[in-house]
Amino acid sequence: MSVQVVLSELTKIYPKADTPSVHSVDLTIQPGSLFALLGPSGCGKTTTLKMIAGLLEPTLGEITFDGRPVARVPAERRNVAMVFQKPLLFPHMTIGENVAFGLRMRKVDQATIKQRVGEMLDLVRLPGVEGRRPGELSGGQEQRISLARALVTKPVVLLLDEPLSQLDANLRIEMRDLIRQIQRELGITTIFVTHDQEEAVMLADRIALMLDGKLLQVDAPASFYERPISMLVARFFGARNFLPGEMVDGRFQTAVGSFEVGFPAPVDGKLLTIRQEAIELGGGPNSFPARVKRSMYLGTLLRVWVESASGVLEFTAAPGQRFPDGAEVTLRFPPDRVWILPAPDGAG
């Protein structure tokens, strides 16, 4: 079973705080989806997760599960499970006892407990470890057991608070793939918190980007790269090219030239942005000259910085190409990869 989770004007103000930790958040998370709360440390994403879990009570606003208000319902009555950054397993218990803990608290019979524990260990790809202790497991295995313990009670919502942040790179990839496989297999509504935009993009169906307790953009992963709503969002997702200008007769005028735009552009747009990997080499429409400033080899690609009439721009190229310092190049902005943004906050 999965449920729709809706947050309405959700706000959390801690005592003696000058500003809300979470401010008027409105979100709809569809049943069976994998949804990411993304943002830097202190942005309010974990506070939001804890309010959904029932570990914190909102100052204002409501949370509903399939239309049922739960903001003032105790955590143990929400049928929600949460996995934290650290596994937090009981060291004096066996793995089987750790996984069974929630079922024992619910006074489930022993036969059912044994069956469910076995099912969960199979699900997280660790069959047969019931008799071992947490200290005998690797960090990745411990996090898998935490996931099994969370799922054993058949929650309607699974919450993950940066569950991969304590793992090394290879284990993160393994655990990320496992989470996605299990989520698809069970169809459970899953909300996870992360500060890593790559992790969010690879895992989530939809992403909510948060900053200073507010939502900046809620969208499908690709939209944050291709159609960010502000310079702040674009920068968070790694965009580095921003050319000031204005719309004139359906084209965007900048210091390096006039550009055709492949998407409907706001008439009050003030910034053209294009991702580094979208810039092409060669002449034709939407092209202009630039001079290579420096380049950096990164194994799978080459980062190249160039001087232009609009300042320093950056593009990426195949590692076999060569761009000597001072070389003249012609860059082209494909119209369907150009995106127009409003002026940055505080700019005219």
C-alpha positions in Angstrom: 0.0 0.0 0.0 1.2 3.5 -0.8 -0.3 6.9 0.0 -0.3 10.4 -1.4 1.5 12.8 1.0 0.4 16.4 0.9 2.1 19.2 2.9 0.0 22.4 3.2 1.6 25.7 4.4 3.9 23.5 6.5 6.0 25.8 8.9 8.4 25.1 11.7 9.7 27.9 14.0 12.0 26.8 16.7 11.9 28.7 20.1 14.0 31.8 20.1 14.6 31.5 16.3 14.5 34.7 14.3 13.3 33.0 11.1 11.3 29.8 10.4 13.4 26.7 9.8 10.7 25.6 7.3 8.5 28.3 5.8 5.0 27.7 4.3 6.0 24.6 2.3 3.3 23.3 -0.1 4.1 19.9 -1.7 2.2 17.0 -3.2 4.0 13.6 -3.3 2.2 11.1 -5.4 1.6 7.5 -4.2 4.4 5.1 -5.0 6.8 7.8 -6.1 10.4 8.4 -5.0 10.7 12.0 -4.0 13.8 13.9 -3.0 14.1 16.9 -0.7 17.4 18.5 -1.9 19.4 21.4 -0.5 22.5 22.5 1.4 22.9 21.9 5.2 20.5 23.9 7.2 18.0 24.5 4.5 15.1 22.8 6.4 14.9 19.5 4.5 15.5 17.2 7.5 13.2 19.3 9.6 10.5 18.7 7.0 11.2 15.0 7.0 10.9 14.8 10.8 7.6 16.6 10.7 6.3 14.0 8.2 7.6 11.2 10.5 6.0 12.7 13.5 9.3 13.4 15.3 8.6 17.1 15.2 5.3 18.9 15.4 4.7 21.7 12.9 4.2 25.3 14.2 1.7 25.8 11.4 0.2 23.9 8.5 -1.0 20.4 7.8 0.3 17.0 6.6 -2.1 14.6 5.0 -1.8 10.9 4.0 -4.5 10.2 1.3 -6.4 13.2 2.7 -6.2 12.1 6.3 -4.7 14.8 8.6 -1.7 13.5 10.5 0.2 16.6 11.7 -0.9 16.1 15.3 -1.1 12.3 15.1 1.7 10.6 17.2 4.5 9.1 15.2 3.7 5.5 16.2 0.2 5.8 14.7 1.3 7.1 11.3 2.7 3.8 9.9 5.8 5.6 8.7 9.3 4.2 8.8 12.5 6.3 8.8 16.1 5.4 8.0 18.8 7.8 9.4 22.3 8.7 8.3 23.8 6.2 10.8 22.3 2.7 11.0 21.6 3.0 14.8 21.4 -0.8 15.2 21.2 -2.3 18.7 24.7 -3.8 19.2 23.6 -6.3 21.9 21.0 -7.8 19.5 21.5 -10.2 16.6 20.6 -9.0 13.1 17.4 -11.0 13.2 16.4 -9.4 16.5 17.2 -5.9 15.1 15.1 -6.4 12.1 12.3 -8.0 14.2 12.2 -5.1 16.7 9.3 -3.2 15.3 7.2 -6.4 14.9 7.9 -7.4 18.6 6.8 -4.0 19.7 3.5 -4.7 17.9 3.2 -8.1 19.5 3.3 -10.0 16.3 3.4 -13.8 16.7 6.8 -15.5 16.4 6.0 -17.5 13.2 5.1 -14.3 11.4 8.2 -12.5 12.7 10.5 -15.3 11.5 8.8 -15.2 8.0 8.9 -11.4 7.7 12.5 -11.2 8.9 13.6 -13.7 6.3 11.7 -11.9 3.6 13.3 -8.6 4.5 16.8 -10.0 4.6 16.2 -11.5 1.1 14.9 -8.1 -0.1 18.1 -6.3 1.0 20.2 -9.0 -0.5 21.6 -10.3 2.9 19.9 -13.7 3.4 21.0 -15.9 6.2 22.6 -13.3 8.5 20.0 -13.4 11.3 22.4 -14.8 13.9 25.2 -12.3 13.3 25.8 -9.1 15.3 26.0 -5.6 13.9 29.7 -5.4 14.7 30.4 -8.2 12.3 28.9 -6.2 9.3 30.4 -3.6 7.0 28.9 -0.1 7.0 27.0 -0.8 3.8 25.6 -4.0 5.2 24.5 -2.2 8.4 22.6 0.3 6.3 20.9 -2.5 4.5 19.8 -4.0 7.8 18.5 -0.5 8.8 16.4 -0.5 5.6 15.1 -4.0 6.3 14.2 -3.0 9.9 12.3 0.0 8.5 10.4 -2.0 5.9 9.5 -5.1 8.1 6.4 -3.4 9.5 5.0 -2.6 6.0 4.9 1.2 6.4 2.8 3.3 4.0 5.6 5.9 3.8 9.4 5.3 3.8 11.6 8.3 4.9 15.3 8.3 4.3 17.5 10.9 5.9 20.8 11.1 3.9 21.2 7.3 4.1 24.2 7.2 1.8 26.3 10.0 3.3 28.3 7.7 5.6 29.3 5.3 2.8 32.3 5.4 0.5 31.8 6.0 -3.2 31.4 2.4 -4.3 29.0 1.5 -1.5 27.0 4.6 -2.2 26.4 3.4 -5.8 25.4 -0.1 -4.6 23.1 1.2 -1.9 21.5 3.8 -4.3 20.7 1.1 -6.8 19.3 -1.2 -4.1 17.0 1.6 -2.7 15.7 2.2 -6.2 15.1 -1.5 -6.9 13.3 -2.0 -3.6 11.2 1.1 -4.0 10.1 0.0 -7.4 9.4 -3.6 -6.2 7.3 -2.5 -3.2 5.8 0.6 -4.8 6.0 2.4 -1.5 5.8 6.2 -1.3 9.4 7.2 -0.5 10.8 10.6 0.5 14.6 11.0 0.9 16.7 13.9 2.0 20.1 14.6 0.4 22.5 17.5 -0.2 23.9 15.7 -3.3 22.2 16.9 -6.5 23.7 13.9 -8.5 22.2 11.5 -6.0 18.8 13.2 -6.2 18.8 13.2 -10.0 19.7 9.5 -10.2 17.2 8.3 -7.6 14.1 10.6 -7.7 11.0 10.8 -9.8 10.7 14.4 -8.7 12.8 16.8 -6.7 12.1 19.7 -4.3 15.0 22.1 -4.0 15.1 23.9 -0.7 17.0 26.9 0.6 16.6 28.8 3.8 13.4 26.9 4.6 11.7 27.7 1.4 11.0 25.8 -1.8 12.9 27.1 -4.8 11.7 24.7 -7.5 9.7 21.4 -7.5 10.2 19.5 -10.8 11.3 16.4 -12.7 15.1 15.9 -12.4 15.8 17.0 -16.0 14.0 20.3 -15.6 16.6 21.5 -13.1 19.3 21.2 -15.8 17.2 22.3 -18.8 14.6 24.7 -17.4 15.8 26.1 -14.0 13.5 28.9 -12.8 16.3 31.1 -11.4 20.1 31.7 -11.5 20.3 30.3 -8.0 18.7 27.0 -9.1 20.9 26.8 -12.2 24.1 27.4 -10.2 23.1 24.7 -7.6 22.8 22.2 -10.5 26.2 23.2 -11.9 25.5 25.8 -14.5 28.3 28.3 -15.0 27.4 30.3 -18.1 25.3 33.4 -17.6 25.1 36.1 -20.3 23.3 39.3 -19.4 21.0 40.9 -22.0 17.4 41.4 -23.0 14.7 40.1 -25.4 14.4 42.2 -28.6 12.0 41.1 -31.4 12.0 37.5 -30.2 15.8 37.2 -29.9 18.0 37.6 -26.9 20.6 40.4 -27.3 23.9 40.1 -25.5 27.4 41.6 -25.8 28.5 38.7 -28.0 25.6 38.7 -30.3 21.9 38.0 -30.8 20.6 34.5 -30.1 17.6 32.5 -31.3 15.9 30.9 -28.3 14.2 27.5 -28.8 11.8 27.8 -25.9 9.2 30.5 -25.2 11.2 33.2 -23.3 9.9 35.8 -20.9 9.9 39.3 -22.4 11.5 40.5 -19.2 14.2 37.9 -19.3 17.6 39.3 -18.3 20.0 36.3 -18.4 20.8 33.7 -21.0 22.1 30.4 -19.6 23.4 27.4 -21.4 25.1 24.4 -19.8 28.8 23.7 -20.5 28.1 20.4 -22.2 25.5 21.9 -24.5 27.9 24.4 -26.2 29.1 23.3 -29.7 32.1 24.2 -31.7 31.7 25.7 -35.2 30.0 28.5 -37.1 26.5 29.2 -38.2 23.5 30.7 -36.4 23.9 31.5 -32.7 27.8 31.4 -33.0 30.4 33.9 -31.9 34.2 34.0 -31.5 36.1 33.5 -28.3 39.7 32.9 -27.1 40.9 30.0 -25.0 42.0 31.0 -21.5 42.9 27.6 -20.1 41.8 24.0 -20.1 41.7 21.1 -17.6 41.8 17.4 -18.3 39.4 15.4 -16.1 39.7 11.9 -17.6 36.3 11.5 -19.2 36.1 15.1 -20.4 38.0 18.3 -20.9 36.9 21.6 -19.3 37.7 24.7 -21.3 37.5 28.3 -20.3 37.3 31.0 -22.9 37.3 34.8 -22.9 34.4 36.4 -24.8 32.8 39.8 -25.1 30.4 38.7 -22.3 33.2 37.6 -20.0 34.5 34.1 -19.2 32.5 31.1 -20.4 33.1 27.4 -20.0 32.4 24.4 -22.2 33.3 20.7 -22.1 34.9 18.7 -24.9 36.1 15.2 -25.5 39.5 14.5 -23.8 41.3 13.8 -27.1 40.8 17.4 -28.3 43.4 20.1 -27.8 42.7 23.7 -26.9 46.0 25.6 -26.5 46.0 28.7 -24.4 45.2 31.7 -26.6 43.7 29.7 -29.4 40.8 31.2 -31.3 37.6 29.2 -31.3 34.0 29.7 -32.5 31.3 28.6 -30.1 27.7 27.9 -31.1 24.6 27.9 -28.8 22.0 25.5 -30.1 18.7 27.3 -29.8 17.0 24.3 -28.1 19.7 24.4 -25.3 19.4 28.1 -24.6 17.3 29.1 -21.6 16.3 32.6 -20.5 16.1 33.5 -16.8 14.9 36.6 -14.9 17.3 39.0 -13.3 19.0 37.6 -10.2 17.5 38.7 -6.9 18.5 42.3 -6.1 19.4 43.1 -9.7 17.5 45.4 -11.9 
